[in-house]
Each structure stands twice: as C-alpha cells, then as structure tokens.
Amino acid sequence: MATAFTTDPGDAASYAERVARHVPGLHDLHRMAGLLLAEHVPEDGRVLVLGAGGGLELRAFAREHPGWRFEGVDPSPAMIAQARQILGEQGGRVTWRQGYIDDAPDGPFDGAACLLTMHFLAREERQHTLRALHRRLGQGAPFVLAHHSFPLENGQQELWLGRNAAWLIAAGVPEAQAIGGMSTMRERLPVLAPEEEEHLLHAAGFRDVQLFFAALTFKGWIARA
C-alpha cells in the first residue's frame, strides 16, 4: 500500500504510524475491506492485492482470514521489503511480483484489493489497470479500492485540500509540512472526482459499484467483476 510519494518507507513501526496519521480511519478501512471481500471470497480463496507494498492491508487480511493466500504486486523494491518486515511469518502466504498489473498472473482470482494506490495513476493508465484487473477476476469476484477522490470544480478542490491539511495539522503534522503536502497533491496527483471514478469502474466491466468509505479526501468502493 503506497502513501503519497513514499520512496523510503523507513522502519515498520514508523511507517505504520505515519500512514495511520495521514489516512482517517485507516485500520477500520482495512477491516471493512476484508469484510467486504469475505462476502464472496471463499475461506481458501486467492486474493490479488495491487499496490501491496508496505503490507498493512495484507497484514490485516491475513490476520482475519487465515485460509486466504495472496498475490502482492508493487513496483517498489523498498516497499516490498517493508511489507515482508511487517508481515513476518504471515509473509509465507504472499507471492510477490515487482511491477504493475500487467506483471500479475492471469488468475482467475477470487477477489482483489487496491488501497491508497490508484490516485497515482493518470486517467488512461487507471482505465487500463482496471480493465486488466477485471480480466484477472473470476465472474462475480469482489474488488475493493480506496484512494483520494473528491470534487474538483467550483472551488471544491481547494476546500477539500484545505480540510485534508487541517486534519493533518490536528494530528500533529507541522503546518508548513501539511500545507506543502496539499500543494504536492494539487500539482502531482491525477485525482478524479467520485463520479468519474465510478464511470471508469463501469467502463472496465465492473458492476454493483457501491461507495462504502468516505473520510475527507478519501473514498472507497466495492464492486463485482
């Protein structure tokens, strides 16, 4: 699971603490994602996790669902190493692929998750990723995704970025750092509005698209292949 512009995740304890400070309700998001996947993933299911570096969601899924096995895909060797550290003995249930969706096995997988990653992808790359992921899922398999998505028009972008900065400042992030982070998001993250996110999911072949998570600038959806 990548966070905004992470290149050096640091040690496991500091990484987990930093991510939790930046994402409201992070641990609940992981629990909800696991519960939603479990509605259709069997007890011995195989789950594809895209952007799995860091390992926090994998650790949550593995703890709650001891029969699941995972394919973890991430482009960053440093983030994969961090995930291995965080997962510990649970790491034996994960097969790692360094790369992107096209480097993942063909499947079919019983379910998939992509948390805090898709907002890094430009629209065309995001559409390709969603279509390629859909092809790797069995019919009716669940897909859970969550990332930055908020209204962009009529001053809404600045409003929501300001709210995000206020959240970080309240969590102890220095004001200059929080405001600087919002400038980086504005300039470098290809954020899409929620309605556009849902349009791309439908265009990629997903159905039953439903919003299940909303926390300031973050949104999360559950869909079926």
N, C-alpha and C positions, 0 to 999 in steps of 0.2 A: 504494500500500500504506500504509494508515494504521497508526500505532502508537498506544499508549494515550493518548488525549486530546491528540493533536497538533493545535495550532491554528496555530503559526508554525514551519514546518519549518526555518527558518534556511538557511544556505548548504549547497550539495550535499555538501561534504566532511564537515561536522559532522553533518548529518542521517544520512548513511550510517553514520558511525561510531557514532552514538547508537543507531540501530536494531540494528546488529550486536551492541552490548553488551547489549541487552535481550533478544534472541532467541537462545537457544543454537543453534548450527549454522545460522544464517541463510543463509549462502552455499550450504551443502550442501542446505538446503531448496529453494532456488531451482533448483539443478541437478537435484535429484530430481524436482521438479515439472515441469521442462522435459522430462526423460527420460520421465516417465510420460505426459505429453501426446503426445510424439512416437511413442508406441506406436501411435497411431491417427490423429493429425493428419497430413495429407499435407505434403509439402515446401513446397507453395504454399498451405498452409492459412490459414484465418481464425480467429483466437482472440479470444474475449471475455475481458477482464480487468476484473473488478468490484472497486472499491476500489483503482484503479490509481494513485492519486495518490502521489507520491514517486518512482515509476518504477523502483525497484530490481529488482523481478521482471521488469518489461518489458525492462530492460536486459539481464538475464541471458538471457531467452528470445530476444531479438533477436540477441545475440552467437552463440548456439549454433544458431540456426535462421534463417539469412539469407533464406529464402524466405517465412517467415510474415509475415502482416500482422495488425494488432491493432486492436480497438475498446477504448479505455480509458474506463472510466466512474468518475467520482468526484464527490462533492458539493462538494468544497472547491476554489475557485479557487487558493488558495495552494499546495495540494498538487499540483494540475495544473501550475502554474508550476514547482514543484520538479522534477516529472517531466520536463518539457521541458528543464530545465537539465541534469539527469542523463543524459538520453538523447542529447543532442547531435544529431549528424547522423542517428542511428538514429530520431529522432523523426518523420521523414517517413513512417515505416511505421505510425504510430499515428494513428487518427482519434479525437478526444477528444469525449466527451459529459459535460458537467457535470450531475450529477444522480444518480439511483439506477437500479435495474434497470428500472423502467418507462420510463426515458428511453433505454434501449438499443434498437438496431434489432431487428427481429423475427428476423433471421437467415435461414436456419439457419447456425450457426457450427459449425466443425469441432472445437472444443474450448473450454474455459473454465477460468479460474482465479479464485480469491478467497482471497487470503492476508492474514492478520492483520487482517481486517475484520469477519467475521461475528459476532464476540463483542460487537460494539457493538449488535447488533440484538436487541430483545426477541423472545420466542418466536414470537408471531404474525407480526411483521414478518419474522422469519427464515424462517418457513414460506412466507409469500407470496413472498419473494425467491427461495427455492429452486424453487418451482413456476414462477415467471416465468422463471427462468434455464433450467429444464428445457425449457420450451416453445421457447426460442431455440436449442436444440442439435439438430443432426441426429441421426438414430437411431444409437445406439451411440457417440456422441461422448463423449470423456472429460471429466471435471470434477475438478479438483484444488482442495481447500480446506484451509486450516490456520489455527488460531487458538487462543486459550485455551480449554481444556476439561479438566476434572479432576473427581474425585469430590467430592461436596458434603456427604455425610451422615456421621454418626458421627465428627465431628471431622476428617474428611479435608480439608475446605476450608481450615481453619486450618493443617493440616500442609503442604499444597501451597503455600499462600501464603507460609508461612514459608520453604519451600525456594526459592521464587522470590526472596524478599528476600535470602536467603543467597547465591544466585547473583549478584545484582546487587552486593552488597557485595564479594564476591570479585573482581568485575570492575572495582572502583574507584568505584562509586557510594557517596556518603556514606550512612552507616547510617540517619540520620534521613530522608533522601530515599527510600531503598529501602523502609523501613517505611511511610512515608507513602503511597508508591505502592501498596502492598498494601492499605492502608485504602481508597484510592480505588477499586481493583478490587473490593473487597468490597462497597462501597456503590453503585457506579455501573455496573459491567459485568454484564449479564444472562448470566453464564456458565452453560452447561449441562453436565451430565455426559456423558461419551463415549457411553454407551448411548442417551441422549436425542438426541444429535447424529445417530447412525446411524438412529434411528427417524424423524427428520424427513427425512432424505435418502430413505429408502424411501417415506415418505408422499408426497413430492414427485414420485415416479416414477422415481427413480434405482435402478439395480441394480448388482450386483457391487461393493458398498461394501466397501472394504478399508482398514484402517489402514496407513499407510506411514511415519508420522513420529511420534515421541514424544520430547519434550525438556522435562522438568519439567512446567510447566503448559500447554505447547503440544502439540496433537495435529494430525495431518494425515491426510486420507483421499483416496483415489482412487475414483471411481465412474463409471458409464456411463449415458448417457441412454437 
